[in-house]
């Protein structure tokens, strides 16, 4: 199994850069304070490149009025969104051949990146279950 611990905001950014090399990506985004760790980098740098790319995405987001407004601006054929009510300051991201567990703990942010086909397959199956149960 190939697993890496990526420390700090720069480590988290490496995960997002890896997403841009995938054909599809799933995001379980339950963090509200990602900007406390990444500043405006996600919204100003990563998100435009992701949503202007060929990459198909599914996002599970916290069910908030801001996130519902954000979802209305998406190309729903390519970038699907559903909503959940469970919040934590962490996200789970899967790409074509990896899964990353991201912590936005402001005192010790970072990510665990795993590139193991069996682990990736398991997390994708769990995401599918969560996706089917999430609110539209």
C-alpha positions as CSV (number, residue, x, y, z in Angstrom):
1,X,0.0,0.0,0.0
2,X,1.3,3.5,-0.9
3,X,0.2,6.0,1.8
4,X,1.7,9.5,2.4
5,X,1.1,12.0,5.2
6,X,1.1,15.5,3.6
7,X,1.5,18.2,6.2
8,X,0.0,21.7,6.4
9,X,-1.8,23.8,3.8
10,X,0.8,22.9,1.2
11,X,0.2,19.2,1.7
12,X,-3.5,19.7,1.3
13,X,-2.9,21.7,-1.9
14,X,-1.0,18.7,-3.3
15,X,-4.1,16.6,-2.9
16,X,-6.2,19.1,-4.9
17,X,-3.5,19.4,-7.6
18,X,-3.7,15.6,-7.9
19,X,-7.4,15.8,-8.5
20,X,-6.7,17.9,-11.6
21,X,-5.0,14.9,-13.1
22,X,-8.1,12.6,-12.7
23,X,-11.0,12.1,-15.1
24,X,-13.5,12.2,-12.2
25,X,-13.5,13.1,-8.6
26,X,-15.8,12.7,-5.6
27,X,-15.8,15.1,-2.7
28,X,-17.4,14.6,0.7
29,X,-17.0,18.2,1.9
30,X,-18.2,18.5,5.4
31,X,-15.7,21.2,6.5
32,X,-16.9,24.8,6.9
33,X,-13.5,26.3,7.8
34,X,-11.3,25.2,4.9
35,X,-10.6,28.9,4.2
36,X,-9.0,29.2,7.6
37,X,-6.3,26.8,6.4
38,X,-6.2,27.5,2.7
39,X,-7.2,31.2,2.6
40,X,-8.7,32.0,-0.8
41,X,-6.5,29.5,-2.7
42,X,-9.4,26.9,-3.1
43,X,-11.9,29.4,-4.4
44,X,-9.6,31.6,-6.4
45,X,-7.1,29.0,-7.7
46,X,-8.3,25.4,-7.6
47,X,-12.1,25.7,-8.1
48,X,-11.9,27.6,-11.4
49,X,-9.4,25.2,-12.8
50,X,-11.5,22.2,-11.7
51,X,-14.8,23.4,-13.0
52,X,-13.4,24.7,-16.3
53,X,-11.8,21.3,-16.9
54,X,-13.1,18.0,-18.3
55,X,-13.3,16.4,-14.8
56,X,-16.7,15.1,-13.8
57,X,-17.4,15.7,-10.1
58,X,-19.8,14.7,-7.4
59,X,-19.9,16.7,-4.3
60,X,-21.6,16.0,-1.0
61,X,-21.9,19.4,0.7
62,X,-23.3,20.6,4.0
63,X,-26.9,21.5,3.6
64,X,-26.6,25.3,4.0
65,X,-28.1,28.2,2.1
66,X,-24.7,29.2,0.9
67,X,-24.0,25.8,-0.5
68,X,-27.4,25.6,-2.1
69,X,-26.7,28.9,-3.9
70,X,-23.2,27.6,-4.9
71,X,-24.8,24.4,-6.3
72,X,-27.2,26.5,-8.5
73,X,-24.2,27.9,-10.4
74,X,-22.9,24.5,-11.4
75,X,-23.1,22.6,-14.6
76,X,-25.1,19.8,-13.1
77,X,-24.5,17.5,-16.0
78,X,-20.8,17.5,-15.2
79,X,-20.7,18.7,-11.6
80,X,-23.4,17.1,-9.5
81,X,-24.1,18.2,-6.0
82,X,-26.1,16.6,-3.1
83,X,-26.4,17.6,0.5
84,X,-25.7,16.2,3.9
85,X,-26.2,17.4,7.5
86,X,-23.2,16.0,9.2
87,X,-20.4,18.5,9.7
88,X,-16.7,17.9,10.6
89,X,-13.6,19.9,9.7
90,X,-12.4,17.2,7.4
91,X,-13.1,16.1,3.8
92,X,-12.7,12.8,1.9
93,X,-11.7,13.1,-1.8
94,X,-11.4,10.3,-4.3
95,X,-9.8,10.6,-7.7
96,X,-9.2,8.0,-10.4
97,X,-6.6,6.1,-8.4
98,X,-6.4,7.7,-4.9
99,X,-8.3,8.6,-1.8
100,X,-7.3,11.5,0.5
101,X,-8.5,12.2,4.0
102,X,-8.1,15.9,4.6
103,X,-8.1,17.6,8.0
104,X,-8.7,21.3,8.3
105,X,-7.7,21.4,11.9
106,X,-6.2,24.9,12.1
107,X,-3.6,23.8,14.6
108,X,-2.4,20.8,12.6
109,X,-3.9,20.6,9.1
110,X,-2.9,18.0,6.6
111,X,-3.9,15.0,4.5
112,X,-3.4,11.3,4.2
113,X,-3.1,10.3,0.6
114,X,-3.6,6.6,-0.2
115,X,-2.9,5.0,-3.5
116,X,-4.1,1.5,-3.1
117,X,-6.7,0.0,-5.5
118,X,-8.5,-1.9,-2.8
119,X,-8.8,1.0,-0.4
120,X,-9.8,3.4,-3.2
121,X,-12.5,0.9,-4.4
122,X,-13.9,0.6,-0.9
123,X,-14.1,4.3,-0.3
124,X,-15.7,4.8,-3.7
125,X,-18.3,2.2,-2.7
126,X,-18.9,4.0,0.6
127,X,-19.3,7.3,-1.3
128,X,-21.8,5.7,-3.6
129,X,-23.9,4.7,-0.5
130,X,-23.7,8.2,1.0
131,X,-24.5,9.7,-2.4
132,X,-27.7,7.6,-2.8
133,X,-28.8,8.6,0.7
134,X,-28.0,12.3,0.4
135,X,-30.6,15.1,-0.2
136,X,-31.0,16.5,-3.7
